Amino acid sequence: MNKKIVPLFIFFCILGGELADAQTNVDSLLNAAILKARHGKYDEALQEASRALKADSTRADIYVFVANVYSWSHKNDSALIFMEKAKEMNYLNDDFYSSYLNILLRSNDYQALVKAAEEAEKNGYSDTKDLLVKQLIAYGETGAYEKGIKLAEQEKYKHYLANDTIDQLYTALLLNKRTNLVALSYSLDMFDNADPHHLVSMGYSKKIATGNTLAADIYYAHRFSKNDFMIELNDYWTIYKKNYLQIGFGYATNAHLFPRYRMGIEYFFTPADKWETSLGVRYMNYPNAANQDVFIFTGSVGKYVGNHWISVRPFYVLQNDLQSLSVVIKYRLYGKNPMNYWGIEAGVGNSPDDILTTSQSSFNELLSYHIKVEKNFKLNRISDFNIRMGYMYEQINQNSTKQYRNRYMVEAGYKYRF
């Protein structure tokens, strides 16, 4: 070997070894960071990843990892900054788009998610199922229901409808696109030593604009050998994202069984992810009662945990000098499709939301305990059926004395969207 070449050969061997060692060190730091992230030690993972980037700032995969850690730490703004750095390095592979789409989804930036999904498809993102899921979510959240439906119905995607998640997203798009809903329900209340009570209702609602739905319900009641009708109108007006205002007004024809007027306003809002709360006030007028005017202050707190949902709703009732408090607790266990669920309801006090109970006009003086079990199930993509059975141990006024009786409840309802 030429004597001049030998020193150069030795130099490059040493340099190659040092580069290999440096690369090994970067990989070691990254592996350590990954291990800490898996154990939820996100701050320590970021420190290790930062050291790796100082050793080699050209590693786009490390930028993507750092972005994911920030996102898992609920710092999506920081996560997107690091995703942009990886994008500037033209790191547009499956690793990038898988992370990018998930981060945009966690940040609830659905407009950006639509664009990112289109970009991922254009650049050959190979996880077709994941891409379809993200696109259907984005189209649903941005109100582009028709786009999402057409996408899912493309021949190349039809077989994915066998997947529960995709089927559920597709069904939600169909339901949101259908702006009309018809609901029918029937309630039968039976007693030990009294004639049964009947209540029939028919409702119609329509989305008249983005974030605004009008609903009309007609109630018919028969009990105590009397008949009565009530018409009620409700307007559901979205204020911001999932926060909306409900305004209602009801009128009864003769007010023998229903209040003559029933009015209410309630604001529903989401203080945090998976939480829902509300605050409201209602007024009812019973012209045939000694205490004609009833004011009700109410609200609710609900929480989703996985496929479980639980809600608590108290009612503070003010009727002249009479005051009372009632509480209703509801729980639901959802199946893979949200139309399929089991539910249970328990309450103390006569709930002013129960139109059968409020028609007694003296509910504020009385006490009751009730429990209901319900099953709601999907008939097809646009209709569902509900059946409920319950028991109430209720207080009544009998010959100027307060007594208890048993009430057995059976209820059924049907909803159809078109």
C-alpha positions as CSV (number, residue, x, y, z in Angstrom):
1,M,0.0,0.0,0.0
2,N,1.3,3.5,-0.8
3,K,2.8,5.1,2.2
4,K,0.8,8.4,1.6
5,I,-2.5,6.5,1.5
6,V,-1.9,4.7,4.8
7,P,-2.4,7.8,7.1
8,L,-5.5,8.7,5.2
9,F,-6.9,5.2,5.6
10,I,-6.2,5.3,9.3
11,F,-7.9,8.8,9.6
12,F,-11.1,7.7,7.9
13,C,-11.2,4.5,9.9
14,I,-11.0,6.5,13.1
15,L,-13.5,9.1,11.9
16,G,-15.9,6.3,10.8
17,G,-15.6,4.7,14.2
18,E,-16.3,8.0,16.0
19,L,-19.4,8.6,13.8
20,A,-20.6,5.1,14.5
21,D,-20.1,5.6,18.2
22,A,-22.0,9.0,18.0
23,Q,-24.8,7.4,16.1
24,T,-25.0,4.6,18.7
25,N,-25.1,7.2,21.4
26,V,-28.0,9.1,19.8
27,D,-29.9,5.8,19.4
28,S,-29.2,5.0,23.0
29,L,-30.6,8.3,24.1
30,L,-33.6,7.9,21.9
31,N,-34.3,4.4,23.2
32,A,-34.0,5.7,26.8
33,A,-36.4,8.5,26.0
34,I,-38.9,6.0,24.5
35,L,-38.7,3.8,27.5
36,K,-39.4,6.7,29.9
37,A,-42.3,7.9,27.7
38,R,-43.9,4.4,27.9
39,H,-43.8,4.7,31.7
40,G,-45.5,8.1,31.6
41,K,-42.3,10.0,32.6
42,Y,-42.8,12.6,29.9
43,D,-40.5,15.3,31.3
44,E,-37.6,12.9,31.6
45,A,-38.3,11.6,28.1
46,L,-38.2,15.1,26.7
47,Q,-34.8,15.7,28.4
48,E,-33.3,12.5,26.9
49,A,-34.7,13.4,23.5
50,S,-33.3,16.9,23.8
51,R,-29.9,15.4,24.4
52,A,-30.2,13.2,21.4
53,L,-31.2,16.2,19.2
54,K,-28.1,18.1,20.4
55,A,-26.0,15.2,19.4
56,D,-27.7,15.0,16.0
57,S,-30.1,17.7,14.9
58,T,-30.8,16.1,11.6
59,R,-32.8,13.2,13.0
60,A,-36.4,14.0,11.9
61,D,-37.7,10.9,13.7
62,I,-36.6,12.4,17.0
63,Y,-38.6,15.6,16.3
64,V,-41.6,13.4,15.6
65,F,-41.1,11.5,18.9
66,V,-40.8,14.8,20.8
67,A,-44.0,16.0,19.2
68,N,-45.8,12.9,20.3
69,V,-44.5,13.3,23.9
70,Y,-45.7,16.9,24.0
71,S,-49.1,15.8,22.7
72,W,-49.4,13.0,25.3
73,S,-48.7,15.7,27.8
74,H,-51.6,17.7,26.5
75,K,-49.3,20.4,25.0
76,N,-50.4,20.1,21.4
77,D,-49.2,23.6,20.4
78,S,-45.7,22.6,21.2
79,A,-46.2,19.3,19.5
80,L,-47.2,20.9,16.2
81,I,-44.1,23.1,16.3
82,F,-41.9,20.0,16.3
83,M,-44.0,18.3,13.6
84,E,-43.4,21.4,11.4
85,K,-39.6,20.9,11.9
86,A,-39.9,17.3,10.8
87,K,-41.9,18.4,7.8
88,E,-39.3,21.0,6.8
89,M,-36.8,18.1,6.6
90,N,-39.2,16.4,4.2
91,Y,-39.8,13.5,6.6
92,L,-43.2,12.7,5.0
93,N,-43.5,9.0,5.7
94,D,-46.0,6.8,7.5
95,D,-44.4,7.6,10.9
96,F,-44.9,11.3,10.3
97,Y,-48.5,11.2,9.1
98,S,-49.6,8.7,11.8
99,S,-48.3,11.1,14.5
100,Y,-49.5,14.3,12.7
101,L,-53.1,13.1,12.3
102,N,-53.3,11.9,15.9
103,I,-51.9,15.2,17.3
104,L,-54.3,17.3,15.2
105,L,-57.2,15.0,16.5
106,R,-56.1,15.5,20.1
107,S,-55.9,19.3,19.6
108,N,-59.5,19.3,18.2
109,D,-58.2,21.2,15.1
110,Y,-60.6,19.5,12.7
111,Q,-60.1,21.9,9.8
112,A,-56.4,21.3,9.9
113,L,-57.1,17.6,10.2
114,V,-59.1,17.6,7.0
115,K,-56.2,19.2,5.1
116,A,-53.6,16.9,6.7
117,A,-55.6,13.8,5.8
118,E,-55.8,15.0,2.2
119,E,-52.1,15.6,2.2
120,A,-51.4,12.2,3.7
121,E,-53.4,10.5,1.1
122,K,-51.6,12.4,-1.7
123,N,-48.2,11.5,-0.3
124,G,-49.0,7.8,-0.1
125,Y,-49.8,7.2,3.6
126,S,-50.2,3.5,3.6
127,D,-52.5,3.0,6.7
128,T,-55.7,3.3,4.8
129,K,-57.9,2.4,7.7
130,D,-56.4,5.0,10.0
131,L,-56.7,7.6,7.3
132,L,-60.4,6.8,6.7
133,V,-61.1,7.0,10.4
134,K,-59.5,10.4,10.7
135,Q,-61.2,11.8,7.6
136,L,-64.7,10.6,8.8
137,I,-64.1,12.2,12.2
138,A,-62.9,15.5,10.6
139,Y,-65.8,15.7,8.2
140,G,-68.2,15.0,11.0
141,E,-66.8,17.7,13.3
142,T,-66.7,20.3,10.5
143,G,-70.2,19.6,9.3
144,A,-69.1,18.2,5.9
145,Y,-71.4,15.2,6.3
146,E,-72.0,14.7,2.6
147,K,-68.2,14.5,1.9
148,G,-67.8,11.9,4.6
149,I,-70.7,9.8,3.4
150,K,-69.5,9.8,-0.1
151,L,-66.0,8.9,1.0
152,A,-67.1,5.9,3.1
153,E,-69.4,4.7,0.2
154,Q,-66.5,4.6,-2.3
155,E,-66.0,1.1,-3.6
156,K,-62.5,0.9,-2.3
157,Y,-63.6,1.7,1.2
158,K,-66.9,-0.2,1.5
159,H,-65.4,-3.2,3.1
160,Y,-64.2,-1.1,6.0
161,L,-67.8,-0.6,7.0
162,A,-67.6,-4.0,8.7
163,N,-65.3,-2.3,11.2
164,D,-67.2,-1.1,14.3
165,T,-65.5,2.2,14.6
166,I,-65.9,3.1,10.9
167,D,-69.5,1.9,10.9
168,Q,-70.2,4.1,13.9
169,L,-68.6,7.1,12.3
170,Y,-70.5,6.5,9.0
171,T,-73.8,6.1,10.9
172,A,-73.2,9.4,12.8
173,L,-72.7,11.2,9.5
174,L,-75.9,9.8,8.1
175,L,-77.8,10.8,11.2
176,N,-76.3,14.4,11.2
177,K,-77.1,14.8,7.5
178,R,-80.8,13.9,8.1
179,T,-82.2,17.1,9.5
180,N,-85.6,15.8,10.4
181,L,-86.6,13.5,13.3
182,V,-89.9,12.0,14.3
183,A,-90.4,10.6,17.8
184,L,-93.3,8.6,19.2
185,S,-93.7,7.4,22.8
186,Y,-96.3,5.8,25.1
187,S,-96.3,5.6,28.9
188,L,-98.5,3.4,31.0
189,D,-98.6,3.8,34.8
190,M,-100.4,1.1,36.8
191,F,-101.5,1.2,40.5
192,D,-102.7,-1.2,43.1
193,N,-106.2,0.3,43.6
194,A,-106.6,2.9,40.9
195,D,-107.2,3.1,37.2
196,P,-104.1,3.2,35.0
197,H,-102.7,6.5,33.6
198,H,-101.9,6.9,30.0
199,L,-99.6,9.4,28.2
200,V,-98.9,9.6,24.5
201,S,-96.5,12.0,22.9
202,M,-95.5,12.7,19.3
203,G,-92.6,15.0,18.5
204,Y,-91.0,16.5,15.4
205,S,-87.6,18.3,15.2
206,K,-85.7,19.9,12.4
207,K,-82.3,21.4,12.0
208,I,-83.1,24.7,10.4
209,A,-79.5,26.0,10.3
210,T,-76.1,25.1,11.5
211,G,-76.3,24.9,15.2
212,N,-80.0,25.5,15.5
213,T,-82.8,23.0,15.9
214,L,-86.5,23.6,16.4
215,A,-88.7,20.9,18.1
216,A,-92.4,20.6,18.6
217,D,-94.1,18.0,20.8
218,I,-97.8,17.2,21.4
219,Y,-98.8,15.4,24.6
220,Y,-102.0,13.6,25.3
221,A,-102.9,12.4,28.8
222,H,-105.8,10.3,30.1
223,R,-106.4,9.7,33.7
224,F,-109.0,10.3,36.4
225,S,-111.6,10.0,33.6
226,K,-110.1,13.2,32.1
227,N,-108.3,14.1,28.9
228,D,-105.8,16.8,28.2
229,F,-103.5,18.0,25.5
230,M,-100.3,20.0,25.7
231,I,-98.3,21.5,22.9
232,E,-94.6,22.4,23.6
233,L,-92.0,24.1,21.4
234,N,-88.3,24.0,22.1
235,D,-85.4,25.8,20.4
236,Y,-81.9,24.3,20.7
237,W,-79.4,27.0,19.8
238,T,-75.6,26.3,19.7
239,I,-73.6,29.1,21.2
240,Y,-70.1,27.8,20.8
241,K,-69.0,24.3,19.7
242,K,-70.9,21.9,22.0
243,N,-72.3,24.6,24.2
244,Y,-76.0,25.3,23.5
245,L,-79.0,27.0,24.9
246,Q,-82.5,25.4,25.2
247,I,-85.6,27.6,25.3
248,G,-89.0,26.0,25.7
249,F,-92.7,27.0,25.9
250,G,-95.6,24.7,26.5
251,Y,-99.4,25.3,26.6
252,A,-102.2,23.0,27.7
253,T,-105.7,23.3,26.3
254,N,-107.7,23.0,29.5
255,A,-105.1,22.5,32.2
256,H,-107.0,19.7,34.0
257,L,-104.0,17.4,33.8
258,F,-101.1,19.5,32.6
259,P,-99.9,22.9,33.7
260,R,-101.5,25.7,31.6
261,Y,-98.1,27.2,30.8
262,R,-94.7,25.6,31.1
263,M,-91.6,27.6,30.2
264,G,-87.9,27.1,30.6
265,I,-84.4,28.1,29.7
266,E,-81.3,26.0,30.2
267,Y,-77.7,26.5,29.2
268,F,-75.6,23.3,28.5
269,F,-71.8,23.6,28.4
270,T,-68.7,21.4,28.5
271,P,-66.2,22.7,31.1
272,A,-63.7,20.0,30.2
273,D,-63.3,17.0,28.0
274,K,-65.8,14.2,28.7
275,W,-67.8,16.5,31.1
276,E,-71.1,18.1,30.5
277,T,-73.0,20.5,32.7
278,S,-76.0,22.8,32.6
279,L,-77.9,25.5,34.5
280,G,-81.5,26.4,34.0
281,V,-84.8,27.8,35.4
282,R,-88.4,26.8,34.7
283,Y,-91.8,28.1,35.4
284,M,-95.2,26.3,35.5
285,N,-98.7,27.7,36.0
286,Y,-101.6,25.6,37.4
287,P,-104.8,27.7,37.2
288,N,-106.8,25.1,39.1
289,A,-104.4,24.7,42.0
290,A,-104.3,26.6,45.3
291,N,-100.6,27.4,44.6
292,Q,-100.7,28.3,40.9
293,D,-97.2,29.4,40.2
294,V,-94.2,27.0,40.4
295,F,-90.6,28.1,39.9
296,I,-87.9,25.4,39.4
297,F,-84.1,25.9,39.5
298,T,-82.2,23.0,38.1
299,G,-78.9,22.0,36.5
300,S,-76.9,18.8,35.7
301,V,-73.4,17.4,35.9
302,G,-72.5,14.5,33.6
303,K,-69.3,12.6,33.0
304,Y,-68.2,10.1,30.3
305,V,-65.7,7.4,31.3
306,G,-65.0,5.1,28.4
307,N,-68.4,3.7,27.3
308,H,-70.0,4.7,30.7
309,W,-72.0,7.8,31.4
310,I,-73.4,9.1,34.7
311,S,-75.4,12.2,35.4
312,V,-76.8,13.9,38.4
313,R,-79.7,16.5,38.2
314,P,-81.1,18.3,41.2
315,F,-84.3,20.3,41.2
316,Y,-85.0,23.1,43.7
317,V,-88.8,23.8,43.6
318,L,-90.4,27.0,44.9
319,Q,-94.2,27.2,45.1
320,N,-95.3,30.2,47.3
321,D,-94.2,29.3,50.8
322,L,-93.5,25.7,49.9
323,Q,-90.0,24.6,49.0
324,S,-88.5,21.2,48.1
325,L,-85.5,19.5,46.6
326,S,-85.5,16.4,44.4
327,V,-82.6,14.6,42.8
328,V,-82.4,12.2,39.8
329,I,-79.3,10.1,39.0
330,K,-78.9,8.4,35.6
331,Y,-76.3,5.9,34.4
332,R,-75.8,4.4,30.9
333,L,-73.6,1.7,29.5
334,Y,-73.1,2.2,25.8
335,G,-72.4,-0.6,23.3
336,K,-70.1,-0.3,20.3
337,N,-72.9,1.8,18.6
338,P,-74.2,4.7,20.7
339,M,-77.8,3.8,19.8
340,N,-77.3,0.6,21.8
341,Y,-77.2,1.1,25.5
342,W,-78.5,0.0,28.9
343,G,-79.6,2.6,31.4
344,I,-80.8,2.9,35.0
345,E,-82.4,5.9,36.7
346,A,-83.0,6.5,40.4
347,G,-84.6,9.5,42.1
348,V,-85.8,10.9,45.3
349,G,-88.7,13.4,45.3
350,N,-91.1,14.0,42.5
351,S,-89.2,15.1,39.5
352,P,-90.6,18.2,37.8
353,D,-89.4,16.8,34.5
354,D,-91.8,14.0,34.8
355,I,-94.9,15.4,33.0
356,L,-97.1,12.8,34.7
357,T,-96.0,13.9,38.1
358,T,-96.1,17.6,37.5
359,S,-99.7,17.4,36.3
360,Q,-100.7,16.6,39.9
361,S,-99.9,20.3,40.8
362,S,-99.2,19.3,44.4
363,F,-95.9,17.5,43.7
364,N,-94.0,20.1,45.7
365,E,-95.6,18.8,48.9
366,L,-95.1,15.2,48.3
367,L,-92.2,12.7,48.4
368,S,-91.5,9.7,46.2
369,Y,-88.7,7.2,45.4
370,H,-88.4,5.7,42.0
371,I,-86.1,3.5,39.9
372,K,-86.2,2.8,36.1
373,V,-84.3,0.4,33.9
374,E,-84.1,1.1,30.1
375,K,-82.8,-0.6,27.0
376,N,-82.2,1.4,23.8
377,F,-81.3,-0.4,20.6
378,K,-80.6,0.4,17.0
379,L,-83.1,-0.8,14.5
380,N,-81.1,0.4,11.5
381,R,-78.8,3.3,10.8
382,I,-81.6,5.9,11.0
383,S,-84.0,4.6,13.7
384,D,-83.9,3.2,17.2
385,F,-86.3,1.9,19.8
386,N,-86.4,2.4,23.6
387,I,-88.2,0.5,26.3
388,R,-88.3,1.4,30.0
389,M,-89.7,-0.3,33.1
390,G,-89.9,1.3,36.5
391,Y,-91.3,1.3,40.0
392,M,-92.2,4.3,42.2
393,Y,-93.2,4.4,45.8
394,E,-95.0,7.7,45.9
395,Q,-96.7,9.8,48.4
396,I,-100.3,11.1,47.6
397,N,-102.9,13.2,49.3
398,Q,-105.8,10.9,50.3
399,N,-108.7,12.5,52.3
400,S,-106.4,15.3,53.5
401,T,-103.8,12.8,54.7
402,K,-100.6,11.8,53.1
403,Q,-100.3,8.2,52.1
404,Y,-98.0,6.0,50.0
405,R,-98.9,3.8,47.0
406,N,-97.1,1.7,44.5
407,R,-96.8,2.8,40.9
408,Y,-95.6,0.5,38.1
409,M,-94.3,2.1,34.9
410,V,-93.9,0.8,31.4
411,E,-92.7,3.1,28.6
412,A,-91.8,2.7,25.0
413,G,-90.4,5.1,22.4
414,Y,-89.4,5.1,18.7
415,K,-87.2,7.6,16.7
416,Y,-86.9,7.9,13.0
417,R,-84.6,10.3,11.1
418,F,-85.1,11.5,7.5
